[in-house]
Amino acid sequence: MPVPDVQSLLLPILRITGDKAEHTSLELRERIKDDFCISLQDARRVHKKGLNVWTNQVAWALAHLVMGKLVLSTRKGHYYITDNGIAMLNTHPSDLTIRQLH
C-alpha cells in the first residue's frame, strides 16, 4: 500500500497513544506501518528533496496532533496523549481531520 496522507494517520496515532504510555516517533512509525501494510519499499521512498516520505508524513501528523493539543511532545521524539486527546478518543470518532485540530 502506498504511504497514506497525513490526515489518514491522525486517528491511528492518537489511538496508539491512548494507552497513556510515552511513545517514540520510531515506535509509532513502525506500528502504523504495520497497520497500513506499508511495504518496505514504500517505507524507504525518498522525496525529491531527500526526505523519507514515510517519516515525514508521520512527523507531520504528530505535529498536527501536538498543535491541536491532543498529544504532548514530552521531549524530542517522544509523545504522550493529553487529557484533550483522551476526551477526543472517548467520543469514538470514525475519523479525525486537520481542520478539527486547528
C-alpha positions in Angstrom: 0.0 0.0 0.0 1.3 3.5 -0.8 2.1 5.9 2.0 -1.1 7.4 3.3 -1.7 11.1 3.6 -1.1 13.0 6.9 -4.8 13.2 7.7 -5.2 9.4 7.5 -2.5 9.0 10.1 -4.0 11.3 12.8 -6.6 8.9 14.4 -4.4 5.8 14.3 -1.6 7.6 16.0 -4.0 9.1 18.6 -5.4 5.6 19.3 -1.9 4.1 19.9 -1.1 6.9 22.3 -4.4 6.3 24.0 -2.8 3.7 26.2 -1.3 6.7 28.2 2.2 5.5 27.7 5.0 7.5 26.2 5.8 6.5 22.7 8.7 7.3 20.4 8.2 8.5 16.9 10.1 5.4 15.7 7.8 3.1 17.6 4.7 5.0 16.2 6.1 4.8 12.6 6.6 1.0 12.9 3.2 0.3 14.5 1.3 2.4 12.0 3.4 1.0 9.1 2.1 -2.5 10.1 -1.5 -1.2 10.5 -1.5 0.3 7.0 0.5 -2.6 5.5 3.2 -0.2 4.1 5.7 -2.2 2.1 9.4 -1.8 2.9 9.9 -0.3 -0.5 7.2 2.4 0.2 8.6 3.0 3.7 12.0 3.7 2.2 10.8 6.0 -0.6 12.6 9.3 -0.6 11.1 12.7 -1.7 12.9 14.7 -4.4 14.2 17.0 -1.6 15.9 14.0 0.0 13.4 13.4 2.9 12.0 10.0 3.7 8.3 10.2 2.7 7.0 7.9 5.4 9.0 9.5 8.2 7.9 12.9 7.0 4.2 12.0 6.9 4.2 10.6 10.4 6.1 13.7 11.6 3.5 16.0 10.1 0.7 14.0 11.7 2.4 14.2 15.1 3.0 17.9 14.6 -0.8 18.5 13.9 -1.7 16.4 17.0 0.6 18.4 19.1 -0.7 21.7 17.7 -4.2 20.5 18.3 -3.2 19.7 22.0 -4.3 16.1 21.7 -0.7 14.8 22.1 2.2 16.3 24.0 5.8 16.2 22.9 7.5 15.3 26.2 11.0 15.6 24.7 12.5 15.2 21.3 10.9 12.3 19.5 8.7 11.2 22.5 4.9 11.7 22.7 2.2 11.3 25.2 -1.6 11.7 24.9 -3.2 14.6 26.7 -6.5 14.9 28.6 -7.9 16.5 25.4 -6.7 13.5 23.4 -8.4 11.1 25.8 -11.6 13.2 25.6 -11.4 13.0 21.8 -11.0 9.2 21.9 -13.9 8.9 24.3 -16.2 10.4 21.6 -15.3 7.3 19.5 -14.5 9.3 16.3 -14.6 7.4 13.0 -12.1 9.9 11.6 -10.1 12.9 12.6 -9.3 15.8 10.3 -6.7 18.5 10.4 -9.4 21.1 10.4 -10.8 19.7 13.7 -7.4 20.2 15.3 -7.0 23.9 14.4 
